[in-house]
Amino acid sequence: MNPIRIEEKKLINDIEISQCLHISNNLFGIHYHSKNYFLEKNLIIVIALNEDEIVGFFTYIISKNKTVIDCIAVDNKWQRKKIGTLFLEYFFKNIVNPKDKLVAYAWKVDNQIPANNLNLKFGLKKVENLGKIWKEECNKSFQCIQFKNTCQCECVLYSN
Ligand SMILES: CC(C)(COP(=O)(O)OP(=O)(O)OC[C@H]1O[C@@H](n2cnc3c(N)ncnc32)[C@H](O)[C@@H]1OP(=O)(O)O)[C@@H](O)C(=O)NCCC(=O)NCCS
């Protein structure tokens, strides 16, 4: 049996935020996400737990005409164990209606999009490569783990 529990957080506490930040710092770089990001009023946070340890988080925003998947992040040690799949199963079973317009953003680095298979599996198709949208902030407002002399990552937009 998969020991991972998926839980949506109505109220997230400081310990949970620091666990999410730890994952984000390792995957994306320091200050890519801040404590305030996890406290944003419109952001809905879903976490994956192994006992009391957060091993991944998934965030989305519902607005009037669309739902945006903002971030999906699974701790390095826990990747490729179907936690990303569990997040999207939860999302499609409990949150989204078939008629909703969905949008998701994914990183492309070294010609690879880690979230590509996951998005395709759940009917989210590539719509547009938005290019290096972090260029002005990369290694300035956050320390990107991919930075090599210049910004490396492209943002790819997916939708249903
Ligand atoms: C993308 C990510 C969330 C997937 O989570 P996961 O728990 O590893 O996903 P799953 O185990 O459910 O695998 C789902 C699919 O994604 C593929 N996948 C997982 N990690 C991958 C990676 N690093 N590179 C390429 N494909 C990957 C798997 O092969 C799988 O496809 P399959 O059906 O062929 O097996 C996770 O790798 C991650 O956090 N990556 C870094 C952060 C990131 O890029 N987030 C997305 C943009 S915000």
The ligand as a Gaussian input file, in Angstrom:
#p B3LYP/6-31G(d) Opt

LIG

0 1
 C        7.411000      16.796000     -12.013000
 C        7.238000      16.099000     -10.675000
 C        6.255000      16.887000      -9.830000
 C        6.676000      14.684000     -10.908000
 O        6.409000      14.088000      -9.650000
 P        6.604000      12.517000      -9.412000
 O        6.047000      12.172000      -8.082000
 O        8.010000      12.178000      -9.665000
 O        5.667000      11.951000     -10.582000
 P        5.160000      10.460000     -10.802000
 O        6.035000       9.491000     -10.060000
 O        3.705000      10.436000     -10.529000
 O        5.436000      10.309000     -12.351000
 C        4.581000      10.898000     -13.309000
 C        5.274000      10.924000     -14.643000
 O        6.284000      11.940000     -14.668000
 C        7.543000      11.382000     -15.156000
 N        8.613000      12.068000     -14.418000
 C        8.742000      12.148000     -13.076000
 N        9.837000      12.861000     -12.782000
 C       10.413000      13.248000     -13.951000
 C       11.568000      13.998000     -14.288000
 N       12.385000      14.521000     -13.339000
 N       11.878000      14.167000     -15.605000
 C       11.087000      13.634000     -16.561000
 N        9.967000      12.921000     -16.305000
 C        9.637000      12.731000     -15.009000
 C        7.474000       9.928000     -14.843000
 O        8.273000       9.208000     -15.741000
 C        6.002000       9.611000     -14.945000
 O        5.661000       9.226000     -16.257000
 P        5.271000       7.718000     -16.570000
 O        3.777000       7.672000     -16.588000
 O        5.894000       7.501000     -17.874000
 O        5.880000       6.879000     -15.475000
 C        8.586000      15.957000      -9.915000
 O        9.501000      15.312000     -10.751000
 C        9.181000      17.287000      -9.500000
 O        8.861000      17.807000      -8.425000
 N       10.095000      17.846000     -10.326000
 C       10.791000      19.086000     -10.016000
 C        9.879000      20.271000      -9.925000
 C        9.168000      20.601000     -11.218000
 O        9.763000      20.640000     -12.279000
 N        7.858000      20.878000     -11.084000
 C        7.010000      21.255000     -12.216000
 C        7.034000      22.708000     -12.541000
 S        6.456000      23.791000     -11.253000

